[in-house]
Amino acid sequence: MTRTTTFHARLLRSGVDPQTVTVRASSDVPPRTLRRAAGGGGTLNFDVYALLDADGWPASATYTYVESLSREPSAADE
């Protein structure tokens, strides 16, 4: 059985102050990527971050920004 871990993810993005968020993961290892909700305005927007440093695991891990994704909401999203 896999346990659920709560940890602090430090999110790094060029030109933006670092942000620390609390994340739940259903794994004994840090997730390789995080997808965070961003923006709005009729589309679903997500910022994608990749694992950079897991030296503080399981208490914390550091992620770096990779890209932003967006898509139109489907009927299942409403």
Residue pairs with C-beta under 8 A, 6 or more apart in sequence:
2 26
2 27
2 28
3 26
3 28
4 24
4 25
4 26
5 24
5 25
5 26
5 27
5 28
5 58
6 22
6 23
6 24
6 25
7 22
7 23
7 25
7 30
7 57
7 58
7 59
7 60
7 61
8 20
8 21
8 22
8 23
8 59
8 60
8 61
9 20
9 21
9 22
9 23
9 34
9 49
9 60
9 61
9 62
9 63
10 18
10 19
10 20
10 60
10 61
10 62
10 63
11 18
11 19
11 20
11 21
11 34
11 36
11 49
11 63
11 65
12 18
12 49
12 52
12 62
12 63
12 64
12 65
13 47
13 64
13 65
14 65
21 36
23 31
23 34
25 31
28 58
29 54
29 57
30 51
30 54
30 57
30 58
30 61
31 51
32 50
32 51
33 48
33 49
33 50
33 51
33 63
33 66
34 48
34 49
34 63
35 46
35 47
35 48
35 49
35 69
36 46
36 47
36 49
37 44
37 45
37 46
38 45
38 46
38 47
38 68
39 45
39 70
42 72
42 73
43 70
43 71
43 72
43 73
44 70
44 71
44 72
44 73
44 77
45 68
45 69
45 70
46 68
46 69
46 70
47 65
47 67
47 68
48 65
48 66
48 67
48 68
48 69
49 63
49 64
49 65
49 66
50 63
50 64
50 66
51 61
51 62
51 63
52 62
52 63
52 64
53 61
53 62
54 61
54 62
56 62
